[in-house]
């Protein structure tokens, strides 16, 4: 395919970005519409075989049969329930009471709730809604910019802390990307194996822990001596009990997923079942509220599935133009050092994540850039963690950063100027950049928790003489069997 045609996929991406920013229409509809327009144009000029487009229906059915999609409604259901139940409220009140002695109990509690519920909460949007409801009314006389920064950073914790839905979907995308990268020229798989979601969990945990620890210090520093509002001076016994049970159950589920004893889908199902039991026993939700929970779950799950179908259609047309191979070949032919090329790709990913949310990035952008990025870095786990950290970083940069936009629109706080908001976010962004650079320059940091390699005794490959003798023996055995049948 000629170069002008091969770059058509880039024009698809630019068209999609312009439509997302300019129209406000659902992204899934824009994905399908953009793909349809470029597919029709390609068919008219003879660059795309229209018969190949019939694969769209098969790809859609294949997506619906994917076991991983069982996690989508479960995580959405958990996120909706957490917004309506008092579990997160009890956790927040308990943590604020426990850490009141630090002078920043509200800020510490916000991060504590984010760290505990984010892995089971599903998405940045869900975390932002939950934290905005909990934290914003209790921030007292904290500056609006600092409050927005606190909510924004807390809502992105689920991007890097396993086993969140973002990590599960990224792990599945990285499995396919690593498989594609292993087939590229000049890529040596060697003694490695194709990574899976569990490998991504192990790789992301330590960098995520570093980010959380340093962010906690930043939150404490910014939240010192801030008088909390609407915060009870005492915590009831039931709140202590609910907090203890919720924290213990969450940590046990996270530990089970991390060591591989519990699948992430099972953890989400267990969390959902526990929340349902809590709601039934405490009679926290009326019949109308249960109906609202189920309707919200259906709406959000349908939106995610529609986004996945739209991304699958978009990626098929993108690949039919040959743009994915053109990008790979261009990066492989780059005269820059491999690390410089990888840094340029990560910068492009950051720019895309500045206007797209995590799911759109995982479904649309990452399948395109991950294989050549793995090829440049030579480490699929390092690539996965870098992509996660870059996504999280982009969500925190105003004015288009997804977490900042959600915090500004849903917290009900007085809108601070973008400059003041950026100043409040700078310490969080600096921490994120430092950890990202550390992982980029020191790949070993993502392998400290790798599962031990299985000791397998490999037999030496047989020589040509041994293979010849083996074939002769098999032929002699076959002749003996035929002779015996002939005599019977």
N, C-alpha and C positions, 0 to 999 in steps of 0.2 A: 504494500500500500504506500502511496506517495506521502511525502512529509506533510503537505497541506491538509490531506485527509486525516492523517494520524494525529494531528493537533486539534481535531474537531472536538474531542472530549474535553479539552481545556475550555473551549468556548461554551460547552455544556455547563461546566462548573461555574463559569463567570455569569452565564445567563441565570442559573439557579440562584446564585448569591444575590444578583440584582433583584430578582423577583421576590426573594425572601425579605429583603430589606424594604423594597418599594411597595409591595402589595399587601402584606399581612395575611395572606391566605394560608391555609394549612400546608405544612411542608410536604406531607405525603402527596397532596394533590399537585403541588408544584413539581415534585420529582417525576410523577407519572406524566404530567403535561409536557415538561421539558424533554423527557425521554421520547415521548410520542412525536413531538415536532422534529427532533433531530433524526429519529428513525425514519420518518416520512421523507425528510430531505435527503438522507442517505440512500433511500430506495429510489428516489427520483433520479439522482445523478449516477446510480449504479454502484455506489460504494458499499452498500449493505444488501445482503441477500435477505429478501423479505421472508423466506421460508424459515430462516433461523429464528425469527421473532416468535414463531410458534412455541419456542422453548419457554416462553414466559409463564404459560399455564403450568408446565411441569415444574418450573422453579418455585412457583407459588405453592403448589401442592407439597413439594419437598420441604418448604419452610414450615408448613403447618404440621408436618409429621415429625419435626425436629423435637427431640426430647427436651432440649433446653428451653423451648417456649413454654413448657409447663411452669417455669419459674416466673414468667411475666405477670400473669394475674395474681399469683401468690404474693409477690413483692408489692404489687400495687394495692392489694387488699390489706396487707400489713401496714403500709404507709397511710392509707385512709383511716384505718382503725386507730392508729397511734395519734392521728390528729383529733379524733373524737373522744377517745377514752382518757382517763385520768392517770394512766401509767406514766406518761412522760411528765405530767405535772407533778406527780409524787416524786419522781426522780429529780426533777429540777429543784423542788423545795428542799428535799433531803440534802442534795449536794450543796446548795446555797447555805444551808444551816451548818453543814460539816466544815465548809471552807470559809465561813464568815470571819474567822480569825486572821485570814490572809489580807483582809481589807478589800478583796475583789471577789467576794463569794458569788455574785451574780455572773460575772464573766467566766469564772471557773466552772460554775454550774452549767452555763450555756455550752461550753466545750465538752463537759462531761456527758451531757445529754446527747450532743451531736455524735460523740465517739461511741456511745452505747447503742443508740438506735439507728445510726446511719447504716451499718451493715445490713440491717433488716428493713430499712426504710425504702430502698429502691432507687431513688433518683434525687438529683439536686433540687428539682421543683418541690418534691414532697418534703424534703428536709427543710427547705427554705420556708414553706408554709407552716410547718410544725414549729420551727424555732421563732419565726416572726410572731406567732400567736403566744408562745411562752415567754420569750425574752423581752420583746419590745415594751409591753406594759410595765415591766419590772426594772427598767434601766434607770429610773429616777432622773437624776440631773446629769447623766452622761451626755456628752456632746453627740449630736445627731450623726455626725460623720463617723465618730468612733463606734457608735452603736450599729450603724450600717455595716461598717467593716467587720465587727464582731459577728453579726448574723451571716454576712456573706461568707466569711472564712469557715464558720461552723457548718454551714450547709454544704460545703464541698468535701467534708471529711469522708463521705461515702464513696467518693471517686477512687480513693486509694486504700481504704480499709476493707480487707476481705471479710466476708464473702458477699459484697454488695452486688446488685444487679449489673452495675457498670462493669465491675471486674469479671463477672461471669460471662457477659457478652463479649468483652474484650478478649478473655481467654479463649473463647471459641473462635473469634476472628483471628487471633494469633496462631492458633493451630493450623488454620487454612493458609495463613500467610507464610508460616514456616515451611509448610509443605510446598508451596509455590517457590519459595526462595531456594529450597534444596534442589530444585530442578533448573535453576539458573546457571549459566556457565560461570566458571571461576569460583563457585561457592562450594566449599568442602564441608560436608556434614561431619565427616570424621567419626569420632566415638560418641558424638552427641546423638540424641534422639529427638524426634519431633515433640515439641513441648505441648502440654495440655493446660487446662484451667488450674489444676492443682499447682503446677510449676509457677504459674503467674502469681497465685496466692503467696507461695513461699518467697518469691522474688520481691514482691511489693511490701511485705510486712515490715521489714526493718527500715526502709526509706520512709514508709508511712509513719512508723513510730517516731522517727527523728523529726518529721514535720510536725506531728502532734505535740511532742514535747516542747519544741521551740515555739510553736504557736501559743501554747499554754502560757509560756513565759511572757510573750508579747501581750496576751489578753490580760494577764495579771498586772503587767506594768501599766497598760492603758486604763484598766478598771479600778486601780487603787483609789481608796477613799471616795468612791462614788456611792452616794446614798441610794440604796435600793428602794423602789416604790412597790406598793402592793405586795410586799413580801412578809408573810406572817413571821412573828418572832419565835414561834414554836412550831414543831412538826408533830402531827398526831401519830399515835402508835400504828394506825392502819397505813399511813403513808410510809413509815419506816419499814413495815413489813412488805408492802408492795414494792418498794424500792429494792430491798434486799433480794426478794424473789426474782424480780425482773433482771437485776444486774447479774445475779448468779446464773440464771437460765441463759442469759445472753452470752456470758463468758463461756459457759459449758458448750453451747452450740457453736460458738466461734472456734473454740478449741477442738471440737469434734470435726469441724470442717477442715481446719488447718492440718490436722494429723491424718486426714483422709478416712476417718471412721464414719463420717456423716457427709452425704452429698449436700451441696448447697441448696438444691431443690427440696430435700428433706428438711433442712434447717428452716427454710422459709415456711414449709408446711407446718412444722412443729411450732414455730412462732405464731403463725396464724391461728392454729388450734388453741394455743395457750391464751391468746388475746380474746378469742371467742368465748372460751370458758370463763375468763375473768369478767367479760361483759355480761354474760348470762348470770353468773353467781352474784355479782354486785348490782345487777339490774341497772346498768349505767345507760343503756340505750333503749329508747322506746321503739315501737314497731315502725313508726315513720322514720326514725333515725336509722334503723337497720335497712329499710328500703333505700334511704339516701346513700348509705355506705355501699350497698350492692350496685346501685346505679352509677355511683362515681367510679367504682371498680370496673364495671363494664365499659364505661365511657373511656377511661384512661387506658384500659387494656386494648380496646378496639383501636384507639389512636396509635398505640405503639405497634400493633400488628399492621395497621395500615401504613405506618412509616416504614416498617420492615419490607412490606410488599413493594412500596414505592421505591425504596432503595435498591431492592433486587432488580426491578425493572430498569432503573437508571444505570446500575452497574453493568447489566447485560448490553445495553446500547453503547455504553462507554467502551466496553471491551470489543464490541463489533467494529467500532471505528479504529481499533488498534492503538488507542492512546496509552493503555496500560503498558504495552510492550515498548512503545516509543519512550515513555518515561523511564522505564527500566534500562533501555539501551542508552539513553542520554546520560543517566547517572553512572552507568558502568563506564561510559566513555569519558567521564569527567576527568580533567587533568588535575583537579584539586586533590589533596590528600583525602583518604577515606573519612577521617573525622570531620574535616571541613565540609565535605559533601553531606555527611549525616547531619551536621549542625544546620546547614541550609534547609534540608528537608524538614527538620524539627521546627525551624522558624516558620516555614510555610504551613505546617500543621497548626502552630499557634495562631497564625493569622486566620485560618479557617475556623478554629475553635472559638475565636473572638466573636463570631456571628452565628455559630451553630451550637446546639446543645450536645450533651455527651452521646445520646443515642444516634443523632444524625451523623456525628463524627464516626462512630463505630460502624454504622451501616453503610456510609457513603465514602468517607475519605480514607479511613484506615486500611480497608482492603486494597486501596490503590497504592498507598505509599509504604505500607509495612514490608512487603517482600523486598523491594530494592533497599529499604533501610536496613533490614536484617542482613542483606548481602554486603552492605557497606560496613556495618558494625561487626558482623560475624557472630552475634550473640542475640538469640531471640528473646531471652528473658530480660536482658538489658534493654532491648528495644521496647518491650512491653511496658516496663516500668517508666522509661523515658516518655513514652506516649501518654501514660497516665499522669505523670507530673506536669507535662506540658498542657494537657487538658485542664487540669486543676488550676494552673497558673493563668491560663487565658480567661477562665471564668471569673477571675478576681480583678481584671483590668477594666476600669470604667472607660467610656460609658456603655460599651456594648457587651462587656463581660456578663455571662448569663446569671451567675450568682448575684452580682451587684444589681442587675436589673430586677431580679426577683425580690431581693431585700428592699430595694427602694420602693417597689410598687405594692408589696404585701405587708410590710411592717407597720404602716400607718404613722411612721415617724415623719417629722418635718424634714423635707428634702434639703440636705446640705448641698453646697456647691460641689461640682465635680472635682475642683481642685482640692477642697478640704477633704472630700472622700478619698481621693487618691493619696493624700498625705497620711490619712489614717490607715490606709491599706498598705502603704510602703513597707512597714516592718514585716507584714505577712508575706508580701511579694518577695522581699529580700531573702527571707528564710526559704521560700519555695525555689528561688533561683539558685541559692547556695546548695541545696540538696540535689537539685537537677544537675548542676555542674559536677557535683561530687560523683553522682551515678554515671555521668557521661565520661568522666576521666578515670574512674576506678570501677570497672565492670565487676570486679570481685565482690563488691558490696551487695550485689543482688544474689549471690550464690552462697552466702554464709548459712542459709537455712535450707539448702537443697537436700532432698531426700538422698540417703546413702545409696551409692550405685550398687546394683545387684552383682554379686560375684558369679560370673558365668564362665565356666571353663570352656574355652574355644578350642576345638580340635583343628589341627593343621589341615589345610586343603589338600585333597588327594592329588598326587602327581599324575601326569599323562599316562605313565605306564600302569599305575594302579587303576585308573579309570578304564583303560583298555582291557585289563585283566577282569575287572568287574563286569564289563559288558560281555566278555567271552563266557564267564561263568553263568551269567543270566541266559545266554543263548544256549549253552550246553544243558542247563536245567530245562529250558523249554523244549529242546529236542528230545530229552529223555522222557518228558511227560507225553509228547506226541507219540513216541515209539510205544510207550506202555499202553496208550489208548488203542493203538493200531493192533496190538497183539491180543487185546481183550475181546 
